[in-house]
């Protein structure tokens, strides 16, 4: 019965797709589980930004007052 064979093949393909969807869902869950830590790290970096910018301004200010001689 060729129709029955086709139906079995289709059912098998649907099962393979469902398995892939479960794997994708699992991967998405793993990524979502990491999100809070990533967000926390981003917040820590953002908290340091003003100090880094302030340091850069101070360095730029010093350099403009004391330009270094560049050897070429």
N, CA, C and O atoms as a CHARMM CRD file, in Angstrom:
* protein
*
  288
    1    1 UNK  N      0.83700  -1.19700   0.00000 PROA 1      0.00000
    2    1 UNK  CA     0.00000   0.00000   0.00000 PROA 1      0.00000
    3    1 UNK  C      0.88100   1.25900   0.00000 PROA 1      0.00000
    4    1 UNK  O      1.42000   1.65500   1.03300 PROA 1      0.00000
    5    2 UNK  N      1.01200   1.87300  -1.17200 PROA 2      0.00000
    6    2 UNK  CA     1.87300   3.05000  -1.23000 PROA 2      0.00000
    7    2 UNK  C      1.36300   4.22800  -0.39600 PROA 2      0.00000
    8    2 UNK  O      2.16500   4.99800   0.13400 PROA 2      0.00000
    9    3 UNK  N      0.04700   4.37900  -0.27400 PROA 3      0.00000
   10    3 UNK  CA    -0.50300   5.49600   0.50600 PROA 3      0.00000
   11    3 UNK  C     -0.10600   5.34900   1.97500 PROA 3      0.00000
   12    3 UNK  O      0.27700   6.32500   2.62000 PROA 3      0.00000
   13    4 UNK  N     -0.19800   4.13500   2.49600 PROA 4      0.00000
   14    4 UNK  CA     0.16600   3.88400   3.89000 PROA 4      0.00000
   15    4 UNK  C      1.65400   4.18200   4.10300 PROA 4      0.00000
   16    4 UNK  O      2.04000   4.72400   5.14000 PROA 4      0.00000
   17    5 UNK  N      2.48100   3.82900   3.12700 PROA 5      0.00000
   18    5 UNK  CA     3.91600   4.10700   3.22200 PROA 5      0.00000
   19    5 UNK  C      4.17200   5.61400   3.26600 PROA 5      0.00000
   20    5 UNK  O      4.98300   6.09200   4.05900 PROA 5      0.00000
   21    6 UNK  N      3.47300   6.35200   2.40800 PROA 6      0.00000
   22    6 UNK  CA     3.62400   7.81000   2.39000 PROA 6      0.00000
   23    6 UNK  C      3.20100   8.41200   3.72500 PROA 6      0.00000
   24    6 UNK  O      3.85100   9.32100   4.24100 PROA 6      0.00000
   25    7 UNK  N      2.10500   7.89700   4.27600 PROA 7      0.00000
   26    7 UNK  CA     1.61400   8.41500   5.55800 PROA 7      0.00000
   27    7 UNK  C      2.62000   8.14700   6.67300 PROA 7      0.00000
   28    7 UNK  O      2.82700   9.00000   7.53600 PROA 7      0.00000
   29    8 UNK  N      3.23900   6.98400   6.66400 PROA 8      0.00000
   30    8 UNK  CA     4.26800   6.66000   7.65800 PROA 8      0.00000
   31    8 UNK  C      5.46400   7.59300   7.51600 PROA 8      0.00000
   32    8 UNK  O      6.01500   8.07200   8.50700 PROA 8      0.00000
   33    9 UNK  N      5.86200   7.84800   6.25200 PROA 9      0.00000
   34    9 UNK  CA     6.99700   8.73000   6.00600 PROA 9      0.00000
   35    9 UNK  C      6.68500  10.15500   6.48500 PROA 9      0.00000
   36    9 UNK  O      7.52700  10.81500   7.09500 PROA 9      0.00000
   37   10 UNK  N      5.46800  10.61200   6.19800 PROA 10     0.00000
   38   10 UNK  CA     5.04800  11.95100   6.64800 PROA 10     0.00000
   39   10 UNK  C      5.04700  12.01200   8.17500 PROA 10     0.00000
   40   10 UNK  O      5.53100  12.97900   8.76200 PROA 10     0.00000
   41   11 UNK  N      4.50600  10.98400   8.81000 PROA 11     0.00000
   42   11 UNK  CA     4.46400  10.93600  10.27600 PROA 11     0.00000
   43   11 UNK  C      5.87600  10.96800  10.85000 PROA 11     0.00000
   44   11 UNK  O      6.13400  11.62900  11.85600 PROA 11     0.00000
   45   12 UNK  N      6.78300  10.24900  10.20300 PROA 12     0.00000
   46   12 UNK  CA     8.17600  10.22000  10.65300 PROA 12     0.00000
   47   12 UNK  C      8.81300  11.60700  10.51400 PROA 12     0.00000
   48   12 UNK  O      9.54000  12.05400  11.40100 PROA 12     0.00000
   49   13 UNK  N      8.53400  12.28300   9.39200 PROA 13     0.00000
   50   13 UNK  CA     9.06400  13.63500   9.18500 PROA 13     0.00000
   51   13 UNK  C      8.51400  14.61400  10.21600 PROA 13     0.00000
   52   13 UNK  O      9.23800  15.47100  10.72200 PROA 13     0.00000
   53   14 UNK  N      7.22800  14.47500  10.52100 PROA 14     0.00000
   54   14 UNK  CA     6.60900  15.34300  11.53300 PROA 14     0.00000
   55   14 UNK  C      7.27600  15.11500  12.88400 PROA 14     0.00000
   56   14 UNK  O      7.52300  16.06700  13.62400 PROA 14     0.00000
   57   15 UNK  N      7.56800  13.85600  13.21000 PROA 15     0.00000
   58   15 UNK  CA     8.24300  13.53700  14.46900 PROA 15     0.00000
   59   15 UNK  C      9.63000  14.16900  14.50400 PROA 15     0.00000
   60   15 UNK  O     10.03600  14.72100  15.52700 PROA 15     0.00000
   61   16 UNK  N     10.36600  14.09200  13.37900 PROA 16     0.00000
   62   16 UNK  CA    11.70000  14.69600  13.31800 PROA 16     0.00000
   63   16 UNK  C     11.61400  16.21400  13.54100 PROA 16     0.00000
   64   16 UNK  O     12.42300  16.79400  14.26400 PROA 16     0.00000
   65   17 UNK  N     10.62200  16.83800  12.90700 PROA 17     0.00000
   66   17 UNK  CA    10.42800  18.29000  13.07400 PROA 17     0.00000
   67   17 UNK  C     10.11100  18.61100  14.53400 PROA 17     0.00000
   68   17 UNK  O     10.65700  19.55800  15.10000 PROA 17     0.00000
   69   18 UNK  N      9.22500  17.81600  15.13900 PROA 18     0.00000
   70   18 UNK  CA     8.86000  18.03300  16.54300 PROA 18     0.00000
   71   18 UNK  C     10.07600  17.89700  17.45200 PROA 18     0.00000
   72   18 UNK  O     10.23800  18.66700  18.39900 PROA 18     0.00000
   73   19 UNK  N     10.93000  16.91900  17.16400 PROA 19     0.00000
   74   19 UNK  CA    12.16500  16.73100  17.94700 PROA 19     0.00000
   75   19 UNK  C     13.06600  17.95800  17.83000 PROA 19     0.00000
   76   19 UNK  O     13.63700  18.41400  18.82100 PROA 19     0.00000
   77   20 UNK  N     13.19100  18.49000  16.60500 PROA 20     0.00000
   78   20 UNK  CA    14.00800  19.68600  16.39700 PROA 20     0.00000
   79   20 UNK  C     13.42300  20.88000  17.14600 PROA 20     0.00000
   80   20 UNK  O     14.15500  21.68300  17.72400 PROA 20     0.00000
   81   21 UNK  N     12.08500  20.98700  17.12900 PROA 21     0.00000
   82   21 UNK  CA    11.42800  22.10100  17.83100 PROA 21     0.00000
   83   21 UNK  C     11.68500  22.02100  19.33100 PROA 21     0.00000
   84   21 UNK  O     11.90700  23.04100  19.98300 PROA 21     0.00000
   85   22 UNK  N     11.65500  20.81400  19.87400 PROA 22     0.00000
   86   22 UNK  CA    11.95200  20.63200  21.29900 PROA 22     0.00000
   87   22 UNK  C     13.38300  21.04400  21.61200 PROA 22     0.00000
   88   22 UNK  O     13.64400  21.68000  22.63300 PROA 22     0.00000
   89   23 UNK  N     14.31100  20.67800  20.72700 PROA 23     0.00000
   90   23 UNK  CA    15.71800  21.03600  20.91900 PROA 23     0.00000
   91   23 UNK  C     15.89400  22.55400  20.85500 PROA 23     0.00000
   92   23 UNK  O     16.61600  23.13700  21.66300 PROA 23     0.00000
   93   24 UNK  N     15.22600  23.18800  19.88200 PROA 24     0.00000
   94   24 UNK  CA    15.29500  24.65500  19.74800 PROA 24     0.00000
   95   24 UNK  C     14.72200  25.31500  21.00600 PROA 24     0.00000
   96   24 UNK  O     15.30700  26.25500  21.54400 PROA 24     0.00000
   97   25 UNK  N     13.57800  24.81500  21.46700 PROA 25     0.00000
   98   25 UNK  CA    12.95200  25.36700  22.67400 PROA 25     0.00000
   99   25 UNK  C     13.88200  25.24600  23.87200 PROA 25     0.00000
  100   25 UNK  O     13.96800  26.15300  24.69900 PROA 25     0.00000
  101   26 UNK  N     14.57600  24.11800  23.95600 PROA 26     0.00000
  102   26 UNK  CA    15.53100  23.90300  25.04700 PROA 26     0.00000
  103   26 UNK  C     16.67600  24.90400  24.96100 PROA 26     0.00000
  104   26 UNK  O     17.09900  25.45800  25.97600 PROA 26     0.00000
  105   27 UNK  N     17.18100  25.13700  23.74000 PROA 27     0.00000
  106   27 UNK  CA    18.26100  26.10400  23.54900 PROA 27     0.00000
  107   27 UNK  C     17.80300  27.51800  23.91200 PROA 27     0.00000
  108   27 UNK  O     18.54800  28.28000  24.52800 PROA 27     0.00000
  109   28 UNK  N     16.57700  27.86100  23.52700 PROA 28     0.00000
  110   28 UNK  CA    16.03300  29.18600  23.86100 PROA 28     0.00000
  111   28 UNK  C     15.93300  29.33600  25.38000 PROA 28     0.00000
  112   28 UNK  O     16.23800  30.39500  25.92800 PROA 28     0.00000
  113   29 UNK  N     15.50400  28.27400  26.04700 PROA 29     0.00000
  114   29 UNK  CA    15.40200  28.30300  27.51400 PROA 29     0.00000
  115   29 UNK  C     16.77800  28.51300  28.14200 PROA 29     0.00000
  116   29 UNK  O     16.91800  29.29000  29.08700 PROA 29     0.00000
  117   30 UNK  N     17.80100  27.82000  27.61600 PROA 30     0.00000
  118   30 UNK  CA    19.16000  28.00000  28.14100 PROA 30     0.00000
  119   30 UNK  C     19.62000  29.44600  27.98300 PROA 30     0.00000
  120   30 UNK  O     20.22100  30.01900  28.89200 PROA 30     0.00000
  121   31 UNK  N     19.33200  30.02900  26.82100 PROA 31     0.00000
  122   31 UNK  CA    19.70800  31.43300  26.58400 PROA 31     0.00000
  123   31 UNK  C     18.95300  32.33600  27.55800 PROA 31     0.00000
  124   31 UNK  O     19.53800  33.23600  28.15900 PROA 31     0.00000
  125   32 UNK  N     17.65500  32.09000  27.70900 PROA 32     0.00000
  126   32 UNK  CA    16.84000  32.91000  28.61400 PROA 32     0.00000
  127   32 UNK  C     17.33700  32.80100  30.05100 PROA 32     0.00000
  128   32 UNK  O     17.30200  33.77900  30.79900 PROA 32     0.00000
  129   33 UNK  N     17.80000  31.61300  30.43900 PROA 33     0.00000
  130   33 UNK  CA    18.34600  31.42700  31.78700 PROA 33     0.00000
  131   33 UNK  C     19.60700  32.25600  32.01000 PROA 33     0.00000
  132   33 UNK  O     19.88600  32.67600  33.13300 PROA 33     0.00000
  133   34 UNK  N     20.37400  32.49300  30.93400 PROA 34     0.00000
  134   34 UNK  CA    21.60800  33.27900  31.04600 PROA 34     0.00000
  135   34 UNK  C     21.33500  34.78100  31.02400 PROA 34     0.00000
  136   34 UNK  O     22.19600  35.56400  31.42400 PROA 34     0.00000
  137   35 UNK  N     20.16500  35.19300  30.56800 PROA 35     0.00000
  138   35 UNK  CA    19.86000  36.61500  30.39000 PROA 35     0.00000
  139   35 UNK  C     20.05400  37.45300  31.66100 PROA 35     0.00000
  140   35 UNK  O     20.67400  38.51400  31.58900 PROA 35     0.00000
  141   36 UNK  N     19.54500  37.01300  32.82200 PROA 36     0.00000
  142   36 UNK  CA    19.72100  37.85200  34.02000 PROA 36     0.00000
  143   36 UNK  C     21.18600  38.12000  34.33400 PROA 36     0.00000
  144   36 UNK  O     21.54900  39.22600  34.73200 PROA 36     0.00000
  145   37 UNK  N     22.02400  37.10700  34.15400 PROA 37     0.00000
  146   37 UNK  CA    23.45400  37.29300  34.42400 PROA 37     0.00000
  147   37 UNK  C     24.06000  38.27900  33.42400 PROA 37     0.00000
  148   37 UNK  O     24.86500  39.13500  33.79100 PROA 37     0.00000
  149   38 UNK  N     23.66200  38.14700  32.15600 PROA 38     0.00000
  150   38 UNK  CA    24.15300  39.06400  31.12300 PROA 38     0.00000
  151   38 UNK  C     23.69500  40.48600  31.45000 PROA 38     0.00000
  152   38 UNK  O     24.48000  41.43100  31.36200 PROA 38     0.00000
  153   39 UNK  N     22.43400  40.63300  31.82400 PROA 39     0.00000
  154   39 UNK  CA    21.89800  41.95400  32.17000 PROA 39     0.00000
  155   39 UNK  C     22.64800  42.53900  33.36100 PROA 39     0.00000
  156   39 UNK  O     22.95100  43.73200  33.38700 PROA 39     0.00000
  157   40 UNK  N     22.94500  41.69800  34.34500 PROA 40     0.00000
  158   40 UNK  CA    23.67800  42.15100  35.52400 PROA 40     0.00000
  159   40 UNK  C     25.08000  42.62000  35.13600 PROA 40     0.00000
  160   40 UNK  O     25.54900  43.65600  35.60700 PROA 40     0.00000
  161   41 UNK  N     25.75000  41.84400  34.26700 PROA 41     0.00000
  162   41 UNK  CA    27.08200  42.23200  33.80100 PROA 41     0.00000
  163   41 UNK  C     27.02700  43.54900  33.02900 PROA 41     0.00000
  164   41 UNK  O     27.89600  44.40600  33.18900 PROA 41     0.00000
  165   42 UNK  N     25.99700  43.70400  32.18900 PROA 42     0.00000
  166   42 UNK  CA    25.84500  44.94800  31.42900 PROA 42     0.00000
  167   42 UNK  C     25.64500  46.12600  32.36600 PROA 42     0.00000
  168   42 UNK  O     26.17300  47.21100  32.12000 PROA 42     0.00000
  169   43 UNK  N     24.88500  45.92400  33.44400 PROA 43     0.00000
  170   43 UNK  CA    24.64800  46.98600  34.41700 PROA 43     0.00000
  171   43 UNK  C     25.96300  47.36900  35.09400 PROA 43     0.00000
  172   43 UNK  O     26.24800  48.55100  35.28500 PROA 43     0.00000
  173   44 UNK  N     26.76500  46.35900  35.45600 PROA 44     0.00000
  174   44 UNK  CA    28.06700  46.64200  36.08100 PROA 44     0.00000
  175   44 UNK  C     28.94400  47.46900  35.14100 PROA 44     0.00000
  176   44 UNK  O     29.60100  48.42100  35.56500 PROA 44     0.00000
  177   45 UNK  N     28.94700  47.09300  33.85900 PROA 45     0.00000
  178   45 UNK  CA    29.74200  47.83400  32.86800 PROA 45     0.00000
  179   45 UNK  C     29.20700  49.26400  32.75700 PROA 45     0.00000
  180   45 UNK  O     29.98200  50.22000  32.74300 PROA 45     0.00000
  181   46 UNK  N     27.88300  49.40600  32.67800 PROA 46     0.00000
  182   46 UNK  CA    27.27900  50.73300  32.55700 PROA 46     0.00000
  183   46 UNK  C     27.59500  51.59300  33.78000 PROA 46     0.00000
  184   46 UNK  O     27.80600  52.80000  33.66000 PROA 46     0.00000
  185   47 UNK  N     27.62600  50.95800  34.96500 PROA 47     0.00000
  186   47 UNK  CA    27.95400  51.69100  36.18500 PROA 47     0.00000
  187   47 UNK  C     29.38900  52.21900  36.15400 PROA 47     0.00000
  188   47 UNK  O     29.68000  53.26300  36.73700 PROA 47     0.00000
  189   48 UNK  N     30.29300  51.49000  35.46800 PROA 48     0.00000
  190   48 UNK  CA    31.69500  51.91300  35.39100 PROA 48     0.00000
  191   48 UNK  C     31.91900  52.96900  34.31400 PROA 48     0.00000
  192   48 UNK  O     32.93400  53.66500  34.34200 PROA 48     0.00000
  193   49 UNK  N     31.00100  53.10000  33.37600 PROA 49     0.00000
  194   49 UNK  CA    31.18700  54.00400  32.23700 PROA 49     0.00000
  195   49 UNK  C     31.47200  55.45300  32.64700 PROA 49     0.00000
  196   49 UNK  O     32.40700  56.05200  32.11500 PROA 49     0.00000
  197   50 UNK  N     30.70000  56.04000  33.57400 PROA 50     0.00000
  198   50 UNK  CA    30.96800  57.44500  33.91800 PROA 50     0.00000
  199   50 UNK  C     32.38900  57.65500  34.44000 PROA 50     0.00000
  200   50 UNK  O     33.03300  58.64800  34.10300 PROA 50     0.00000
  201   51 UNK  N     32.87900  56.72600  35.25900 PROA 51     0.00000
  202   51 UNK  CA    34.23400  56.85200  35.79500 PROA 51     0.00000
  203   51 UNK  C     35.26700  56.73500  34.67300 PROA 51     0.00000
  204   51 UNK  O     36.24900  57.47700  34.64500 PROA 51     0.00000
  205   52 UNK  N     35.03900  55.80200  33.75500 PROA 52     0.00000
  206   52 UNK  CA    35.95700  55.62700  32.61700 PROA 52     0.00000
  207   52 UNK  C     35.94900  56.89400  31.76400 PROA 52     0.00000
  208   52 UNK  O     37.00400  57.38300  31.35800 PROA 52     0.00000
  209   53 UNK  N     34.75600  57.42100  31.49500 PROA 53     0.00000
  210   53 UNK  CA    34.64900  58.64100  30.68900 PROA 53     0.00000
  211   53 UNK  C     35.34700  59.80300  31.38900 PROA 53     0.00000
  212   53 UNK  O     36.02200  60.60800  30.74700 PROA 53     0.00000
  213   54 UNK  N     35.18400  59.88500  32.70100 PROA 54     0.00000
  214   54 UNK  CA    35.82900  60.94800  33.49000 PROA 54     0.00000
  215   54 UNK  C     37.35000  60.81900  33.40200 PROA 54     0.00000
  216   54 UNK  O     38.05100  61.81400  33.21600 PROA 54     0.00000
  217   55 UNK  N     37.85600  59.59400  33.53700 PROA 55     0.00000
  218   55 UNK  CA    39.29500  59.35900  33.41700 PROA 55     0.00000
  219   55 UNK  C     39.80100  59.73700  32.02900 PROA 55     0.00000
  220   55 UNK  O     40.86600  60.33800  31.89100 PROA 55     0.00000
  221   56 UNK  N     39.03400  59.38400  31.01000 PROA 56     0.00000
  222   56 UNK  CA    39.43000  59.71700  29.63600 PROA 56     0.00000
  223   56 UNK  C     39.48000  61.23200  29.44300 PROA 56     0.00000
  224   56 UNK  O     40.37300  61.75200  28.77500 PROA 56     0.00000
  225   57 UNK  N     38.50800  61.93500  30.03700 PROA 57     0.00000
  226   57 UNK  CA    38.48000  63.40700  29.93300 PROA 57     0.00000
  227   57 UNK  C     39.71800  63.98500  30.61100 PROA 57     0.00000
  228   57 UNK  O     40.34700  64.89800  30.07800 PROA 57     0.00000
  229   58 UNK  N     40.07100  63.45800  31.78300 PROA 58     0.00000
  230   58 UNK  CA    41.23800  63.94200  32.51100 PROA 58     0.00000
  231   58 UNK  C     42.51700  63.72200  31.69900 PROA 58     0.00000
  232   58 UNK  O     43.37800  64.59800  31.62000 PROA 58     0.00000
  233   59 UNK  N     42.62100  62.52500  31.09500 PROA 59     0.00000
  234   59 UNK  CA    43.80100  62.20800  30.26900 PROA 59     0.00000
  235   59 UNK  C     43.85300  63.15300  29.06500 PROA 59     0.00000
  236   59 UNK  O     44.90700  63.70100  28.74100 PROA 59     0.00000
  237   60 UNK  N     42.71200  63.33600  28.41300 PROA 60     0.00000
  238   60 UNK  CA    42.65900  64.22600  27.24600 PROA 60     0.00000
  239   60 UNK  C     43.03600  65.65000  27.64500 PROA 60     0.00000
  240   60 UNK  O     43.72500  66.34800  26.90200 PROA 60     0.00000
  241   61 UNK  N     42.58200  66.07300  28.81700 PROA 61     0.00000
  242   61 UNK  CA    42.87800  67.41100  29.31600 PROA 61     0.00000
  243   61 UNK  C     44.38200  67.56000  29.56000 PROA 61     0.00000
  244   61 UNK  O     44.98200  68.56600  29.18200 PROA 61     0.00000
  245   62 UNK  N     44.98200  66.55300  30.19300 PROA 62     0.00000
  246   62 UNK  CA    46.43100  66.59100  30.44300 PROA 62     0.00000
  247   62 UNK  C     47.20300  66.63200  29.13200 PROA 62     0.00000
  248   62 UNK  O     48.17700  67.37300  28.99900 PROA 62     0.00000
  249   63 UNK  N     46.76000  65.82600  28.15800 PROA 63     0.00000
  250   63 UNK  CA    47.45600  65.76200  26.86700 PROA 63     0.00000
  251   63 UNK  C     47.36600  67.09000  26.13100 PROA 63     0.00000
  252   63 UNK  O     48.31400  67.48900  25.45500 PROA 63     0.00000
  253   64 UNK  N     46.23700  67.77600  26.25400 PROA 64     0.00000
  254   64 UNK  CA    46.09900  69.04900  25.54900 PROA 64     0.00000
  255   64 UNK  C     46.98500  70.11800  26.19200 PROA 64     0.00000
  256   64 UNK  O     47.44300  71.03400  25.50900 PROA 64     0.00000
  257   65 UNK  N     47.22800  70.00700  27.49700 PROA 65     0.00000
  258   65 UNK  CA    48.08500  70.96800  28.19600 PROA 65     0.00000
  259   65 UNK  C     49.56700  70.64400  27.99200 PROA 65     0.00000
  260   65 UNK  O     50.40400  71.54500  27.93500 PROA 65     0.00000
  261   66 UNK  N     49.88100  69.35500  27.88400 PROA 66     0.00000
  262   66 UNK  CA    51.27400  68.91400  27.71400 PROA 66     0.00000
  263   66 UNK  C     51.37500  68.01500  26.48500 PROA 66     0.00000
  264   66 UNK  O     51.56100  66.80700  26.62900 PROA 66     0.00000
  265   67 UNK  N     51.25700  68.56800  25.29300 PROA 67     0.00000
  266   67 UNK  CA    51.34400  67.68900  24.11100 PROA 67     0.00000
  267   67 UNK  C     52.71400  67.03200  24.02100 PROA 67     0.00000
  268   67 UNK  O     53.73900  67.69400  24.18400 PROA 67     0.00000
  269   68 UNK  N     52.72900  65.75900  23.76800 PROA 68     0.00000
  270   68 UNK  CA    53.99700  65.02700  23.70900 PROA 68     0.00000
  271   68 UNK  C     54.61800  65.17800  22.32000 PROA 68     0.00000
  272   68 UNK  O     53.91900  65.31900  21.31600 PROA 68     0.00000
  273   69 UNK  N     55.89300  65.14500  22.29600 PROA 69     0.00000
  274   69 UNK  CA    56.61000  65.16700  21.01800 PROA 69     0.00000
  275   69 UNK  C     56.63200  63.74200  20.48600 PROA 69     0.00000
  276   69 UNK  O     57.12400  62.83000  21.15000 PROA 69     0.00000
  277   70 UNK  N     56.10100  63.55800  19.29500 PROA 70     0.00000
  278   70 UNK  CA    56.08700  62.22900  18.69300 PROA 70     0.00000
  279   70 UNK  C     57.28700  62.07800  17.79300 PROA 70     0.00000
  280   70 UNK  O     57.52400  62.91700  16.92400 PROA 70     0.00000
  281   71 UNK  N     58.04300  61.02800  17.98600 PROA 71     0.00000
  282   71 UNK  CA    59.20200  60.76300  17.13500 PROA 71     0.00000
  283   71 UNK  C     58.75000  60.02000  15.90900 PROA 71     0.00000
  284   71 UNK  O     58.05700  59.00700  16.00500 PROA 71     0.00000
  285   72 UNK  N     59.12900  60.50800  14.78000 PROA 72     0.00000
  286   72 UNK  CA    58.73200  59.84600  13.52900 PROA 72     0.00000
  287   72 UNK  C     59.91000  59.19700  12.86700 PROA 72     0.00000
  288   72 UNK  O     59.76500  58.59300  11.80400 PROA 72     0.00000
